Amino acid sequence: MKSDKLFTQFQIRNFKLKNRIGVAPMTRMSAAADSIPRQDVLDFLIQRAKNGASIVYTEAIVTDYESGQGYPGQARMLTQPQIDAWKPVVKEIQKEGALAIMQMFHCGRMAWPEVNPANRIIAPSSITPAQDNPITESPYPMPETMSLFDVEHVIAGFVETAKGAVEAGFDGIEIHGAHGYLINQFLSSYSNKRTDSYGGSFENRYRFAHEVIQAVHKVIPDDRLLIFRISNWGVADMEVFLFDTKEEYQEIIRLLSEEPIDALSVSTYEYQQKALASDKNMAQLTREVTGLPVMICGGIYDRGSAEDALKDADIVLSGKSLLLNPNWVEDVREDKALNRYKSEEANIAYTPEPLL
Ligand SMILES: Cc1cc2nc3c(=O)[nH]c(=O)nc-3n(C[C@H](O)[C@H](O)[C@H](O)COP(=O)(O)O)c2cc1C
């Protein structure tokens, strides 16, 4: 199926995107103790901008030095050398006519104490995921229930990291509220059993996300974008739906739509799959209740799937295809027959060899 939408422009506030294709955030686990990604990992992002993507996301950046990190070799944007390392990358991405967006997260109960300098693991409630940590192949350790001090301290980490991204020149900042990490843990009754004002009703479970968004928004200049990523699935306990019902998901989207954010990024395994016991996919369920621009991701691998996904969204993000195929945007433009990569093939993300 060939249609024209994928390579048409799209306006988000003060930014005109040259097409509807973005590089999804992808963790690469390449940073040494300085929390700065390897040069070839930074160059990879510039390469994807050169190939024609109109948005380039960073890997998920860890928001603190205490308890946020979930994987070895993750990056931060909290110190001057970390910020300085990103400045030329951002400039090069922008020179190619693409937007550079920094994604940031805190892993919560999926953190790994050994890689966090303060050796702590914290979460809305003291509940571990049911599955083992795929990297350590051991159970996730029991998290401490976050105190109100912890809540404030973690929000401060998001704020400091956002300031780092602003200083590094990023066009936008994404708050990672998806994939079962900390913000998602607060949103979901599966992992949030609190009895204070951060747990119970969905309004209460939403409170932490609201406070993060509001605090981050205050430190972002008007000419930068603020985006929120959401999903109904988490990396640990993949089979579990994080929202109980379609109604609950849509209430959260309604609340998000009242926030000072510029777009919603909806992450799925498979963009067209019907979701939340409805006859609609996640993009459709999102669109039904928000006027915000919607990005969709999950299983988009060629021109046909990209154009199809754009029926219900404004922008498509690709992870595996852009990871494994350095010429993906051009191949899609030419409507070539393309491979649909498997999850195992994406493990190449962690190679010590430079990826083209
Ligand atoms: C190697 C790898 C690392 C990823 N790291 C992140 C990440 O840091 N943040 C995030 O939100 N999603 C992450 N994802 C998920 C992707 O952004 C995307 O949602 C997922 O790969 C589905 O899209 P795809 O079918 O086009 O690959 C990662 C995916 C891969 C393959």
The ligand as a MOL file (V3000), in Angstrom:
LIG
                    3D

  0  0  0     0  0            999 V3000
M  V30 BEGIN CTAB
M  V30 COUNTS 31 33 0 0 0
M  V30 BEGIN ATOM
M  V30 1 C 17.5760 -2.4340 21.9670 0
M  V30 2 C 16.3300 -1.7400 22.4160 0
M  V30 3 C 16.3970 -0.8300 23.4540 0
M  V30 4 C 15.2440 -0.1540 23.8660 0
M  V30 5 N 15.3280 0.8140 24.8250 0
M  V30 6 C 14.2700 1.5860 25.0980 0
M  V30 7 C 14.3970 2.7440 25.9070 0
M  V30 8 O 15.4720 3.0880 26.3830 0
M  V30 9 N 13.2690 3.4720 26.1320 0
M  V30 10 C 12.0630 3.1390 25.5990 0
M  V30 11 O 11.0690 3.8340 25.8540 0
M  V30 12 N 11.9240 2.0650 24.8070 0
M  V30 13 C 12.9900 1.3040 24.5260 0
M  V30 14 N 12.8580 0.2720 23.6380 0
M  V30 15 C 11.5650 0.0170 22.9940 0
M  V30 16 C 11.4960 0.7460 21.6480 0
M  V30 17 O 11.5160 2.1410 21.8300 0
M  V30 18 C 10.2190 0.3410 20.8830 0
M  V30 19 O 9.1050 0.7700 21.6050 0
M  V30 20 C 10.1420 -1.1620 20.6300 0
M  V30 21 O 11.3780 -1.6490 20.1250 0
M  V30 22 C 9.0170 -1.5170 19.6470 0
M  V30 23 O 9.2360 -0.9220 18.4160 0
M  V30 24 P 9.7860 -1.7720 17.1430 0
M  V30 25 O 8.8110 -2.8880 16.9170 0
M  V30 26 O 9.8330 -0.7820 16.0200 0
M  V30 27 O 11.1480 -2.2920 17.5150 0
M  V30 28 C 14.0020 -0.4410 23.2470 0
M  V30 29 C 13.9450 -1.3870 22.2150 0
M  V30 30 C 15.0950 -2.0220 21.7910 0
M  V30 31 C 14.9970 -2.9820 20.6400 0
M  V30 END ATOM
M  V30 BEGIN BOND
M  V30 1 1 1 2
M  V30 2 1 2 3
M  V30 3 2 2 30
M  V30 4 2 3 4
M  V30 5 1 4 5
M  V30 6 1 4 28
M  V30 7 2 5 6
M  V30 8 1 6 7
M  V30 9 1 6 13
M  V30 10 2 7 8
M  V30 11 1 7 9
M  V30 12 1 9 10
M  V30 13 2 10 11
M  V30 14 1 10 12
M  V30 15 2 12 13
M  V30 16 1 13 14
M  V30 17 1 14 15
M  V30 18 1 14 28
M  V30 19 1 15 16
M  V30 20 1 16 17
M  V30 21 1 16 18
M  V30 22 1 18 19
M  V30 23 1 18 20
M  V30 24 1 20 21
M  V30 25 1 20 22
M  V30 26 1 22 23
M  V30 27 1 23 24
M  V30 28 2 24 25
M  V30 29 1 24 26
M  V30 30 1 24 27
M  V30 31 2 28 29
M  V30 32 1 29 30
M  V30 33 1 30 31
M  V30 END BOND
M  V30 END CTAB
M  END
